[in-house]
Amino acid sequence: MQSAPKGLRLHIGLYGRRNVGKSSLLNAVTGQDVAIVSDVAGTTTDPVEKAMELLPIGPVLFIDTAGVDDVGALGQQRIDKTHRAIARTEVAVLVAEAGTWGNFEDDLLAAFDAASLPTIVVFNKVDLGRPEAQQVEALRAAGRQVLEMEARAGEGASVFKQALLAVIPESFLDAPPIVGDLVKPAELVVLVVPVDLEAPKGRLILPQVQTIRDLLDSDACCAVVKDQELPVLLDNLKRPPALIVTDSQAFDEVGRMTPDGVPLTSFSILFARLKGDLPSFAEGAASIDRLQSGDRILVAEACTHHPIGGDIGREKIPDWLNTYIGGELAFDVVSGQDFPDDLTPYKLVVHCGSCTFNRRHLLSRIVQCRQAGVPITNYGVAIAFSLGMLQRALGPFPEALARLDG
């Protein structure tokens, strides 16, 4: 992999009315014509994403959203997508013009505050007019960074970058490890990586790559094998590994091969902890015992991919859950940014490992499920539960195990 994955980038959302210069600001900061700039209001229809290295911050993802003052049915769709972008935003940038501040801007600031987002306010097009000093002071008194720019001329980009540095969330700067805190330096972790039709040709999938890198960063040792070769590897070791991590789909088989005294978990469970809330997912998995035939289940995938035969979200998880309850559940599948506003028809949400999401995005979905009173769990957690292996898979995570037992 030659660049940082999207899920590890700082997500910076650009918000504001139509034609205030959000796209011009994006182009000025990135030094590229990333977004279309036009004097016609509403040029940006869907959120435009730009991944880049922004020194000295590092890997970032800019999200240029549509204007929040759009009109008509299509305009409402654009506004809905703009507000959905807040769920994955880690730093919010509100772009405005002097003399136009009103309910739109106040509502956006309220939404940012409700989401506990650090916010930068940019008064753009200052060549046409400057904001009132009293308004600027009021915003700063509320703890907001306030800048004045002329983005189309490329002025103020360096000041904007400094403002970003000042508001970066600690959670981004001090990201938790994937697996490195579970083992000591020089201890061996075995990663079991089945190679099947869903494995990308010539490379490993993102969670596997990130886990390998995390182990290297933690000064631990790593061995990567296919499931069939695991017994041979274990026979050749002088002492048992400190941990075995498997693909969730091979849980049953790998569990039979793994000695009882060796901790075992899955990539999906590791990412459930990294990106979401593993104790909540364990509690959600316990609700599987209450499912009845005919109940509706939502399967949510973070990435968009072309499904093939044996797809884990569309075929394998439904088969495992149907077998477990001894009936037929009804399944809906959503992918990417799609996620229902109304979750009340569902008895359970089963979410993927979210390797392409940032943590904030998945946490916002967990909160939405909690507010709707709908349990949510994770692919790996649900699979381990349906196979009767979740107690063992949560062995390295006592807090999550307690929620399952509770």
C-alpha positions, -999 to +999 in steps of 0.1 A: +000+000+000+014+034-010-008+058+009-026+059+042-060+042+042-090+065+042-101+053+076-068+065+092-071+100+078-083+131+097-117+139+082-122+176+076-157+187+065-163+220+046-199+233+053-218+264+044-243+281+021-241+277-017-215+298-035-197+310-004-164+295-017-161+261+000-147+246-032-124+275-036-111+270-001-105+233-008-086+241-039-065+268-021-056+245+008-047+215-014-030+236-041-050+217-067-082+222-087-099+194-068-134+208-068-154+227-095-155+264-088-183+284-104-203+316-098-234+295-102-248+285-068-252+248-061-223+235-083-213+210-057-241+184-056-226+155-037-198+156-011-165+157-029-136+139-011-099+147-015-073+126+003-039+142+007-008+146+029-012+180+047+021+188+064+027+190+093-006+172+101-001+142+079-028+122+061-062+140+059-094+137+040-113+168+030-151+165+025-165+194+004-203+193+009-232+208-009-248+241+002-271+238+032-295+265+018-304+245-014-340+244-025-365+220-040-366+182-038-331+177-052-319+204-029-333+186+001-314+154-010-282+174-012-288+189+023-295+154+037-262+141+023-244+172+037-258+166+072-249+129+070-213+139+064-213+153+099-213+118+112-178+111+098-164+146+103-136+151+129-130+188+122-158+210+109-151+241+088-180+266+084-175+288+054-195+321+053-195+355+038-197+389+055-232+402+059-250+368+052-248+352+086-282+338+097-302+307+107-283+284+083-250+292+100-264+290+135-281+257+128-248+242+115-229+254+145-256+238+167-252+206+148-214+207+152-218+214+190-242+185+194-216+162+177-188+177+199-169+187+168-140+212+169-150+240+145-132+266+124-152+295+110-139+310+077-152+343+065-144+340+028-144+367+000-131+394+023-121+414-008-159+421-011-165+428+026-152+420+060-173+405+089-183+427+118-158+428+146-185+422+172-195+389+154-159+377+151-153+384+188-185+366+198-175+335+178-140+335+193-155+340+228-174+307+222-141+290+216-141+289+178-112+295+155-122+324+132-103+332+099-107+358+072-097+347+037-099+352+000-097+316-010-102+321-048-070+342-049-052+315-028-047+338+002-047+325+037-040+288+031-010+287+055-031+304+083-059+278+077-034+250+081-022+264+114-058+267+126-063+230+118-033+221+139-048+239+168-080+219+168-070+184+159-088+160+183-066+141+207-083+109+196-067+113+162-032+122+175-032+093+200-049+065+180-052+032+199-033+001+187-050-027+168-034-056+186+000-043+199-013-038+235-023-075+237+012-088+233+047-080+246+077-071+224+092-101+206+061-123+213+047-141+183+012-135+168-001-158+141-024-143+115-046-169+097-055-155+063-077-177+041-071-172+004-105-175-013-125-158-041-130-127-020-092-123-014-078-096-038-054-110-062-018-102-054-024-085-021-040-088+013-071-071+025-068-038+045-074-052+080-047-078+075-022-053+063-029-028+091-026-056+117+008-066+104+020-030+105+006-026+140+026-056+152+057-043+136+052-009+153+048-028+186+081-047+181+062-080+181+067-109+158+042-120+131+036-151+111+011-152+083-004-185+072-034-199+054-058-219+075-047-252+060-011-246+071-018-236+107-012-271+122+022-273+104+032-239+117+022-247+153+041-281+152+072-262+141+072-236+169+093-241+200+066-225+221+029-216+215+022-182+200+009-154+223-022-149+201-038-163+170-059-139+148-081-154+121-105-143+095-140-146+109-151-169+082-126-195+093-134-192+130-148-227+134-120-245+116-092-224+132-108-228+166-105-266+163-068-263+154-059-239+181-047-253+214-069-245+244-043-224+262-037-201+232-058-169+230-078-167+198-097-138+182-105-124+147-095-094+126-131-083+127-132-083+165-099-064+166-114-037+143-147-037+163-126-026+192-104-002+172-132+015+152-162+011+175-173-001+209-166-038+214-186-042+247-217-027+229-211-052+201-209-081+225-241-070+242-257-067+207-247-102+199-264-115+230-296-102+215-294-129+188-308-153+214-340-133+213-344-133+175-374-151+160-382-162+125-394-133+104-375-106+123-358-081+101-320-077+103-299-049+088-265-058+074-242-027+070-210-027+050-186+002+051-171-003+017-188-009-016-178-040-036-193-062-062-208-092-043-198-127-054-211-161-046-206-168-009-205-131+001-201-128+038-227-101+044-253-113+019-250-151+022-228-164+050-239-144+079-276-148+070-270-186+068-252-188+101-279-167+119-308-186+103-292-219+114-286-206+149-322-195+155-337-224+135-358-202+113-358-176+085-349-140+092-354-112+068-322-093+057-316-059+042-281-049+031-267-014+028-232-003+019-210+027+018-225+059+031-261+045+030-277+039+064-314+042+072-326+072+092-354+050+106-340+018+123-372+009+141-381-019+116-350-039+126-344-062+156-306-061+150-279-043+130-249-063+120-220-040+109-188-049+091-153-043+106-154-007+092-118-007+080-126+020+055-145+042+080-129+065+106-138+057+142-162+087+145-183+074+116-189+040+132-195+055+167-222+078+153-240+047+139-237+030+173-253+061+189-280+061+163-288+025+170-288+031+208-312+061+204-335+039+183-334+010+209-319-014+183-290-036+192-259-034+170-231-060+167-202-066+143-196-093+117-169-111+136-188-109+169-220-122+153-202-150+136-184-161+167-217-160+187-236-181+161-208-207+161-207-209+199-172-194+200-177-158+213-167-166+249-133-177+236-129-150+210-135-123+236-110-139+260-084-111+254-111-084+261-125-089+297-146-057+295-165-070+264-167-105+279-184-091+310-211-074+288-217-106+271-221-125+304-242-097+318 
